[in-house]
Amino acid sequence: MTEIKFTKMHGAGNDYIYVYTPQYPINDPATISRVLSKQHFGIGSDGLILIGKSDIADFSMRIFNNDGSEAMMCGNGVRCCGKFVRDHQLTQKSNVTFETLSGIKTIQLHDDENGIVHSATVDMGTPLEYKPLTIDQHSGTFVSMGNPHFVQFVENVMEVDLTANGSVLEGHSAFPNQCNIEYAQVVSDNNIRMRVWERGSGITLACGTGACATAVAAFLTGRCDRESNVQMDGGTLHIRWDKNDNHIYMTGPAETVFEGVVKINQ
């Protein structure tokens, strides 16, 4: 048995288990994520995030969903990674870079009056692809933020059977690598209510890349301006699609829930 120190963190309710691997190596992160993420039987989370060293950025980030699959990027997760490295005195920077499977992401950390990180702004880069898409009776916008999203606008997002629709669309043949599924409703000027079925995790309280994809789809379909607030079950993210550099900037909370030590087999 190996003892691993972990930190439980969340961004708008999107919760992960964070481990700094230079101090606590994990040999089989896919299996460990499945075990530790289980509600009632483990720590409970949307997955496992490993923070490590990088030759091309300040740090690296790897994300494993609670089903063991590796994700390319998580906007809520990378904000928490920024808070993690500052809280654990691994850096004193206010702008930190992370190497991810979706490229290098830059995080601007925001401190409270006591110098503690409470939120962050992430440069999510440019949307890689966006287009109208209809799958069977489902019409929406496909947006790639380095990972795939299918955004559908509806009259009442709370009436959508997210489990039934999300589970079917996630693995549809139109998405050979599976897809994140978002349902959204514009509730007022530039304010969007969104719910998400995450690829590999199912229903989650929030999804950072999903919020970005939803804001992109809202602008492309004339529903919102380039800046919007995306309210999810776990909280609200502010999304800005800059017209000058075409980058998406996402701002939202980063919070520590608790820290602990867990014993794992490896």
C-alpha positions in Angstrom: 0.0 0.0 0.0 1.2 3.5 -0.9 0.1 6.6 1.0 -0.8 9.5 -1.3 -1.5 13.1 -0.2 -4.4 14.6 -2.1 -6.4 17.8 -2.2 -10.1 17.9 -3.1 -11.0 21.0 -5.1 -13.8 22.3 -7.2 -14.5 25.0 -9.7 -18.2 25.8 -9.9 -19.0 22.4 -8.5 -16.8 20.5 -11.0 -14.8 18.6 -8.4 -11.6 16.6 -8.8 -8.9 15.0 -6.6 -5.6 16.7 -7.1 -2.2 15.1 -6.6 1.3 16.5 -7.1 3.1 13.6 -8.8 6.7 14.7 -8.3 6.1 14.0 -4.6 3.4 11.3 -4.9 3.8 9.3 -8.2 0.8 7.4 -9.4 1.6 4.4 -11.6 -1.9 3.6 -12.9 -3.9 6.8 -12.9 -6.9 5.4 -14.9 -7.5 2.7 -12.3 -6.8 5.0 -9.3 -9.3 7.5 -10.7 -12.0 4.9 -11.0 -11.4 3.7 -7.4 -11.0 7.1 -5.7 -13.8 8.9 -7.6 -16.5 6.5 -6.4 -19.2 8.1 -4.3 -19.6 6.3 -0.9 -16.7 3.9 -1.5 -13.9 6.4 -2.3 -13.3 10.1 -2.0 -15.9 10.9 -4.5 -15.3 13.2 -7.5 -15.6 13.8 -11.2 -12.1 12.4 -11.6 -8.4 12.7 -10.8 -6.1 15.5 -11.9 -2.3 15.0 -11.7 0.0 18.0 -11.5 3.5 17.5 -12.6 6.6 19.0 -14.1 6.9 20.2 -17.7 9.7 21.1 -20.1 7.5 23.6 -22.0 5.4 25.2 -19.3 5.5 25.9 -15.6 3.6 22.7 -14.8 1.8 19.9 -16.5 -1.8 18.7 -16.0 -3.3 15.3 -16.8 -7.0 14.6 -16.2 -8.7 11.3 -15.7 -12.5 11.1 -15.7 -14.2 9.0 -13.1 -14.6 6.2 -15.7 -10.8 6.1 -16.1 -10.7 7.7 -19.5 -8.2 10.5 -20.0 -9.6 13.9 -20.9 -7.8 16.5 -23.0 -8.7 19.6 -21.1 -10.8 20.9 -18.2 -11.3 24.6 -17.7 -12.6 24.3 -14.2 -9.8 21.9 -13.4 -7.0 24.0 -14.7 -8.2 27.0 -12.6 -7.9 24.8 -9.5 -4.5 23.7 -10.6 -3.4 27.3 -10.6 -4.7 27.7 -7.1 -3.1 24.4 -6.0 0.5 25.4 -7.1 0.2 28.8 -5.4 -1.4 27.4 -2.2 1.3 24.8 -1.9 4.0 27.4 -2.6 5.2 25.7 -5.7 5.2 29.1 -7.4 4.7 32.8 -6.5 3.6 33.8 -10.0 0.3 35.5 -10.7 0.3 34.1 -14.3 1.0 30.4 -14.5 1.2 28.1 -17.5 0.1 24.5 -17.7 0.9 21.9 -20.4 -2.3 20.0 -21.3 -3.3 17.6 -24.0 -5.0 20.6 -25.6 -1.8 22.7 -25.6 -0.4 25.2 -23.1 -2.9 27.1 -21.1 -2.2 30.4 -19.2 -4.0 31.1 -16.0 -4.2 34.5 -14.4 -4.7 34.1 -10.6 -6.9 36.5 -8.7 -6.2 37.0 -4.9 -8.5 38.1 -2.1 -7.5 40.7 0.5 -5.4 38.1 2.3 -3.5 37.1 -0.7 -5.3 33.8 -1.2 -6.3 32.7 -4.7 -10.2 32.7 -5.0 -10.7 32.7 -8.7 -8.8 32.7 -12.0 -9.0 33.6 -15.7 -7.9 31.1 -18.2 -6.9 31.8 -21.8 -8.6 28.8 -23.4 -7.2 29.6 -26.8 -9.2 29.7 -30.0 -12.2 27.5 -30.9 -10.7 24.9 -33.2 -13.9 24.1 -35.1 -17.6 25.2 -35.0 -20.5 24.3 -37.3 -24.2 23.7 -37.3 -25.0 20.0 -36.8 -28.2 17.9 -36.8 -28.1 14.4 -35.4 -31.4 12.5 -35.8 -33.9 14.9 -34.3 -31.3 16.9 -32.3 -30.1 20.2 -33.9 -27.4 22.3 -32.4 -23.8 23.6 -32.9 -20.7 21.5 -32.8 -17.8 23.3 -31.1 -14.3 22.0 -30.5 -12.4 23.6 -27.7 -9.6 21.1 -28.0 -12.3 18.6 -26.9 -15.7 18.1 -28.6 -19.0 19.7 -27.6 -22.5 19.5 -29.0 -24.6 22.5 -27.8 -28.3 22.6 -28.2 -30.5 25.6 -27.3 -33.9 24.8 -25.9 -36.9 26.7 -24.4 -36.6 25.2 -21.0 -33.3 23.5 -20.1 -34.7 22.1 -16.8 -37.2 20.0 -18.7 -34.5 18.1 -20.7 -33.9 14.5 -19.7 -30.2 14.9 -19.5 -29.4 11.3 -18.7 -31.4 9.9 -21.5 -30.3 12.3 -24.2 -26.7 12.7 -23.0 -25.9 9.1 -22.7 -27.2 8.4 -26.3 -25.6 11.4 -27.9 -22.2 11.0 -26.2 -21.5 7.8 -28.0 -23.3 8.5 -31.2 -21.6 7.4 -34.4 -21.3 11.1 -35.4 -18.7 11.4 -32.7 -16.1 8.7 -33.1 -14.2 9.9 -30.0 -17.4 10.5 -28.1 -18.6 14.0 -27.2 -19.6 16.3 -24.4 -23.3 17.2 -24.6 -24.7 20.6 -23.5 -28.3 21.9 -23.3 -28.7 25.7 -22.9 -31.3 28.4 -22.6 -30.8 32.1 -22.8 -32.6 33.5 -19.8 -31.8 37.2 -20.2 -29.4 39.4 -22.1 -26.1 37.6 -22.3 -27.1 35.3 -19.5 -27.3 31.6 -20.3 -28.5 28.7 -18.2 -26.7 25.5 -19.2 -26.6 21.8 -18.2 -24.0 19.3 -19.2 -23.4 15.6 -19.8 -19.6 15.2 -19.7 -17.9 12.6 -21.8 -16.6 10.0 -19.5 -18.2 11.4 -16.4 -21.9 11.8 -17.0 -23.9 14.6 -15.4 -21.6 17.1 -13.7 -22.3 20.4 -11.9 -20.2 22.4 -14.3 -17.9 22.1 -17.3 -15.4 24.9 -18.2 -14.8 23.9 -21.8 -18.6 23.3 -22.1 -19.3 26.8 -20.9 -16.9 28.2 -23.5 -18.5 26.1 -26.2 -21.9 27.2 -25.2 -20.9 30.9 -25.3 -19.4 30.4 -28.8 -22.6 28.7 -30.0 -24.7 31.5 -28.5 -22.7 34.1 -30.3 -22.7 32.3 -33.6 -26.4 31.8 -33.5 -27.1 35.4 -32.7 -28.4 34.7 -29.2 -25.7 36.6 -27.2 -22.8 39.0 -27.6 -19.1 38.0 -27.3 -19.3 38.2 -23.5 -21.8 36.1 -21.6 -22.4 34.5 -18.2 -23.0 30.8 -18.3 -24.8 29.5 -15.2 -24.5 25.8 -14.5 -25.8 23.7 -11.7 -22.6 24.4 -9.7 -22.0 28.0 -10.4 -21.5 30.7 -13.0 -18.6 31.3 -15.4 -17.9 34.5 -17.3 -16.9 33.9 -20.9 -15.4 36.4 -23.3 -14.6 35.7 -26.9 -12.1 38.4 -27.8 -12.6 39.7 -31.3 -9.0 40.8 -31.6 -7.1 37.6 -30.9 -10.0 35.3 -31.3 -9.2 33.7 -27.9 -11.7 32.6 -25.3 -11.2 33.9 -21.8 -12.9 32.1 -19.0 -13.2 33.5 -15.4 -14.5 31.6 -12.5 -14.0 30.4 -8.9 -11.3 27.9 -7.7 -11.9 26.5 -4.2 -10.3 23.9 -1.9 -12.7 21.6 -0.2 -10.3 19.5 2.0 -6.9 17.8 2.0 -6.1 14.2 3.2 -4.1 11.1 2.8 -5.3 7.9 1.1 -3.8 4.5 0.8 -3.7 2.9 -2.7 -2.5 -0.3 -4.2 0.2 0.2 -6.9 
